[in-house]
């Protein structure tokens, strides 16, 4: 056993199976105390909605929180986003121009104010409209010379963020900050906005058994020895994957 960096999505990945979550929390807490393992949550939630979930599910205090699909990083319980990360992702981002383009698409329903930030513009988009709207949206952004990233997950959530930000790049930022090599990093997820966690390099990946179709499709198209597809759901799948990689007894 040795120290590793543990990165996990929250909804329907870490959270969703209370009994397995309790077991995983106990194991991770002990492992962090003994080996100085780092625990990172990587979520599409804002800090506000994360704090609600943390109270409801009694989550362990993480060493860092990657919030708002990678556009904010909070380290060691800070309530202020890490300024180095904010500076890193700011290049080429124009929030006003993004809002000007998205305003031309009535199918895009803005998410609540708590889920918007300076580097993330978020909407709900029905799955029936997504195949038509997203290509048109990308075309309009290209015409405006906007180099941005569109994330669509869970058949409803559409996030527009800087091209230099997502969960995966935020994970890399923390990995380098703390001095972990890729092989000592493991990421867990269930949906489309988690693909970035698995597509970076040689980090180990755990896809939980209840993964969304968009992530399963990506996994089929990108088979690799670093990614494990679990049979069990949520935290149970994480436990299964950690044992597979020899990171939990």
LINTA-V590096 format. One record per helix or strand. SS is the DSSP state (a for helix, b for strand). FROM is the first residue (numbers start at 1). TO is the last residue. Records with the same first field share a line. If there is no record, write none. Layout:
SS=FROM-TO, FROM-TO
//
This chain:
b=5-8, 11-11, 15-15, 38-42, 64-67, 72-75, 109-110, 117-117, 120-124, 148-153, 157-162, 185-189, 204-207, 227-229
a=18-35, 47-57, 68-70, 83-89, 95-102, 113-115, 127-143, 167-178, 182-184, 192-198, 213-221, 234-244
//
